[in-house]
Amino acid sequence: MRFEAVITGLGWVGRRTMGHPGRIREFETDARLPELRRKDVLAQPYKPFGRMDAFSKLGFAAIAFALEDAGITSGPPKKEIGLVAATSTGCIETDLCYWQTVLKNSPSPALFAYTLDSCFLGEAAICFGLTGETYVINEKNNDGRSALFFALEALCMEQCGAVVCGVCNSDIRCAENRCNRPVPGALFFVLEPVKEGSLMIVSADAPESIYDKDNHVIDDIFGLVQKYRPDVGISL
């Protein structure tokens, strides 16, 4: 069965830029991912943002940018929108930091609250009033196609009215030649049902088989961005 949707929003945080097509911020250096502040992401105060770990801020920010690009604002009424994310690194850095506090006989409640990969999805759901299904996929191939496929499936099966899906990976430093290092950063799309005149169409019949509107195979979600928005110049 072929699942199909249209991309209505795009948001990302990378080493060189972050934002969405209508609001792009460039960095002077691309050595590491940026240290995100609330005002970089949200116009209004939101206390929970300051408590989040770096991994959660990364994914939360990219989702916020994607929703803004799609014209979906925060607050009530609640929206039947799902959240699906893929990750290879997960929140391992936060897990390790928390374990260090355990070894010191002083477990940190603040760190413990973010020791699950899905925490940032919950934060985004609360902040933006999203009520659809929410889950994280542990991905080994680092291309984001698994999240995209299952988001398309949920949308076409009418499990929700729209889905925000993408990939989020922290900037983990690996020993040389010891691991298949994922691209550090977060990239999320807003997918909605196809309507007449839709241009940015994506479809799939399996996690390994993602296609553009011309039925060309897309190897990863980063290539999908370059296909539809080459003017954006995303650099994760």
N, C-alpha and C positions, 0 to 999 in steps of 0.2 A: 504494500500500500504506500502511495506517495503522499507525504505530508507537505503542506505548503503554507507560507505566511509571507507577510510583507514587513520589512524593517522600517519602523517609524521613529526610532530613537537610537542614539549611539553615544556612549560615554566611556572615557578611559582615563587611567593614570599611568604614566610611563616615566622613564628616566629623563626624557627630553621635553615632553609636553604633557598636559592634562586638560580635561574639559570635554566639550562637545563641539560639533562643527560650528556652532554660533558663538562659542566662547572658549577660545584656546589660549592657554597660558604656556609660555615657553620658559625653560630654565637655562641659566648661564652655564651650568655644568650638568653632565649626564653620568657622573660617577656612581650615584646611588639613587634610589627612589626618593622622592621628596618627603619631608616630615610634614604631614598634613595638619592644618589647623581648621577649626570649624568654619571660620570666615572664608577659607579657600573653597569650601563646598556648599555651605548653607548661608543664606542671607540673614536668617533669623537665629537667635540663640537656641541651642539644643544641648543641654547639659550632658546627656549620655555620651556625646561624641568625645568629650575630653577624657572619659574613662576608658574608651576603647583601646585595645592593643593596636600595634601598627598594621597587622594583617587585616583586622576588622575595619580600620579606617580606610585602608586601600580599597577593599571591595565595596564598602558603603559609599565611598566617594564616587566610584565609577558608576554605581547604580543610580545615585542621585543625579549625576550628569546626564545619564541616558534618559531618565524620566523627564528631566528638564527639557532635553532636546525633543522629546515626544510631546511636550506640552501637557504633561501630567503633573499636577501640582500636589504639594503635601497637604495633610490635614483631611478632615471629613469632607464629604461622605466617604465611607469605606469603598475600596475598589477591588473588584474580583480579578486581581492580577497575581500571577504566580512568580516564583523566583527559583531559578535553577542555576547552579554554579558548578564549574569543574575546577579542581585544583590538584597540583602535584606536590606542592610543598606543605599545604595545609597550614595550621598554626603551630608548627613544630617549635619555632623559636619561643613562642609564649609558653608552650608546654615545658620546655627545658628551663626557662626562667622560673616558672612556678615550682618545678621540682627542686631547684636550688633553694627556694624558700622553705620547702619541706625538709630538706637535709639540715637546714639551720634551725629546725624546730619552730619555725614561725611561718606557717603556710599563709600565703597572701590571698585573701578573698577577692581582691581586685583582679589578680592574675587568673585565679581559678575560674572566674566568670567568663573568661575568653579562651578556655582550653578545649573548645570544640570548633571544628572548621566551619560550622553552620551559624555561629553566633552573629556574624555580621548580617546574615540574611534576616534573622529575627529583629535585629536593630532597624534594618531598612523597612521591614514590614510594619513595625510599630510607628516609625517616624512618618511614613508616607501612607499609612492606612491600607496596606495591601493584605488581602485576605485569601489569596489563592494558595495552592500547595507550595511548599518550600523545602528544598533539599540540596545537598552537595554531593557531587560525584568525585570519587578519588580516581583521577585520570593518570595513566602512565605515559601516554604518547604526547602530552603537553600541547595539544592543538585545539582544544575546546570544542571539538565536534560532538562529543558525547552530550554535553550540556545543550548544545544547539538541537541535536536530534530529539532528545526527550522533551525539550521545550516545544518543539514543533508538534510532537505527538500529543502532548497535553492540550495544546491549543486546538488542534484539529479534532480531538475527541471531545471538545467543548467542556473540558474540565475547568476552564477559566476563560475570561474574556480577552486576556492578553498575558504575555509572559515576558519577564526580564531574564535574560540568560547570558552567560559569558564565562570568563575564566579569571581566576585571581591567584597569583603566586607571589610570595614574598621573595626578597632578594637574598636567598641563601647562598653562602659561599661554599662551594664544593671543592674537595681535593681534585687536582687535575686528573682527568681521565677516570675518575672514580664514579661519576654518575651522569645521567642524562639530564643536564641542567635545564629547567624550564625557563621560558622568557619571563623575567621579573616584571610585575605590573598587573593591572586589571583592565579588562575590556568587556563591556556589556552592551547588549542590544535589547531593544524593546520590539517584540514581535506581536503583530496583530493580524486578524483575518484578512485575507486578500480581498480587495474591493476593485471595482472597475477602474481602470486607469492606473493601478498600482505599478510602480517602477522598480523598487528595490525588493524584488521577490527572491525568496530562498526556499528550497524544497529538499526533501530527503526521504529515502526509503530504508535507510540503515545508518547507524552511527558512522560508518566508513564511507557512506555515499551521500554527500551533500552537494547540491547543484545550484547554480545561479539561474536567472530567468532564461538564459540561452541554453540551459541544460549542460553547461560545462561543469566539470567536477571541481569542487573547492577543497583544497588539501587541509586548510586550517581556517579559523575564524579571522586571522589577521589578513589572509589573502582575500577574504570576503569583504573586508573594509576597503582594501585597495581596489577591488572590483567596482564597488558602488560609489565610494567617495575618495577617489584618488587625490582630490583637491585638499583633503584634510591633512594629509601628511603625517599620519599617526606614526610615532616612533616609540615603541615600548622597549 
